[in-house]
Structure formats: structure tokens, C-alpha cells
Amino acid sequence: MNRRVASLLLFGAPLLWPFAAAAEDYPTRPIRLIVPFPAGGPSDLFARILGQKLTESLGQQVVVENRSGVGGVTGVDVVARSTPDGYTIGMNSAGALSIIPFMMNKMPFDWQKDLALLTLVARVPEVLVVNPSLKVETLKDLVDYARANPGKLNFGSSGTGSISHMAVELLKTEAHIDLAHVPYRGAAPAVTDLLGGQVQLVVFDVPVLLPHIRSGALRALAITSKTHAASLPDVPTTAEAGFSTVLSDNWYGLLAPAATPPAILDKIHTAATAALRADDLKAQYAKQDAVASPTSPAEFAAFVIEERARWKTVVEATGVKFD
């Protein structure tokens, strides 16, 4: 045994004992689950369902904390800057990791250096809806109206750079129409203004819009996915409506600060993926047209890289920049 190895064994090992003990005992107090959008939106809904399962499996309360802003970037940044001890984890949607980075001169965090990607949580179809006061019945009707009235229709989103924003920017590009963007701090306030007529259309996750579609308060024109939404089988896809490239499935993932001890990350990942495979959670997600999608950290990272490549092309084509 050389002197360096002997020294590490003699002096280094005791320094690691507190961390090993902390990981073994984890968790001993409540855990914050940061949601980067306001309460009532889809990310909040999926986080609360997952948080309840984590509470049961980890034996400590998982408390959802909503930290909205900058299209979901603010909440993810809270996670990135938190003490890496396993007591702060967070949800993210597509925007903060795969869209907004190509719209800002400088991001507040480096997703590969500052974040530990734990697992994909869910994939969710989106739907384009309008306020019924806008007398259109189909996506073609909407495009025709927009062409005849350039700049007169407003669309809401959950924030500049969110997937709900870029989905409509993609439609604008493909259909050659002019729509005015009104960004909000999450889906819930945007839908409130859509119901009130302040904006005329949005593209959001099916679950947040479904009750309003079923009540007749909003009219669904197209599913922005390759396949129909189970809860809206009669609503055509964008491909069926003549816009096959306008695709914007949303997705959510689970994150932690990068320097969190590996043993603690493993505990969280094991609990989260077990929860996402549980029949009762899958059933709750399915009611919202969401597919629980547990992955390994490596699979999640590969997925993010693919999404970044796809949305980078869209951002560059539209020329949208974060204000």
C-alpha cells in the first residue's frame, strides 16, 4: 500500500463518515418540492400527486412550493442554488431546459453543471383552444380568420419561452399568420384571461383545459400531438388539420442540486420511479391524459439533449428572444 492510499484511508475516511451517515438517515425532516409555475397549473397538479407518493415512501412530508417566473426558469434556478442536501428538489417543464436557453444571452444556471436530473415524470399532450366568442369551428377557420385580421388576435402562454408559447410561434410560422403574444406567469392566470376574453386562444396541456372544454366555456380546435388525446377523441390532431409539423407535447421532470450526495439522489430516484410505476399514480395521471414516464438519470439527460436540439431549431427559425 503506498503512502497516499494509506493517508486517504487514515485521514480521509473519517471525513466521509458524516456524509455517509446523513445519506443513510435521509430524510429526517420535510422536503421542499419546487414547482416553477403557480398553483393550479399542470406542473403543480403532477407535482402534488407525486409529492404525496414520495411522502408515503420517504416517511417525511414533501411540501410543494410554487416559485414562478421567467417561463419556469426562476423555479429551476431556486433548485440549482439550494443547499445540496436532498431537502430541496424540483419539477421542471420543457421551457427552462430545452427552449429558453436559446432565447437568453445568459442563463442563471448551467443545466449540466448545476442540476442533477433524476427522472422524467410525465409526458402530456397539448390542445389548442379558443374562446367561443371567436366564431371559428376548426383550425383552418382560425388560420383563415387570422390571415384576414393580422395582429388582431391575442394568444396567452405560461411565459415567454414556454412550450405553450413556442407551440403557437410554430403555428404562426407554418401557417404564415400574425398573432400577438401575451405572456403570463403560468397556465392558470392565462386561462382565467382566456375565459374572460382578454386573449382569444392558447395551447396548453390537456388537463388544465379539459374541464373548460367539457363545460363548453372553451372550444378545442386541435391536439398538437401525433395522436389523439384519450379524453378528447373527437378533437383532430394538427396533422389532420393540415399542420403536421406543429407538434408540442409537453413534459415534466424531477431535479435536484448537482452536488447532492449520490446516495441521497439514489434514494430520491428510487422513491420517485417507484411512485411513477405505481398503478394508482398512473391512473391519476391518465385521468389528465398524462403518461407517467419514469427513467434513469442517464435516459432523462439524453431526452433533454434531444429536446434541446429540436427546440433550438424552432427558436432560431422564429427569431423569438426573451424580453
Protein Blocks (a to p, Z undefined) as FASTA:
>chain_A
ZZklmmmmmmmmmmmmmmmmmmmmpccbdcddddfbdehiaklmmmmmmmmmmmmmnopa
cdddddeeehhlmmmmmmmmpccehpaccdddfklmmmmmmmcfbdfbdfklmpccfbdf
bdcdddddddfklccfbfklmmmmmmmmghkaccddebehiaklmmmmmmmmmnopaddd
dddebjklmmmmmmnopambdcddfklmmmmmmnopaccfbdcbfbdcfklmmbccfkln
opaklccddcddddddfklcfklmmmmmmmmmmmmmpmklmmmmmmnopacddddfklmm
mmmmmmmmmmmmmmmmnopacZZ
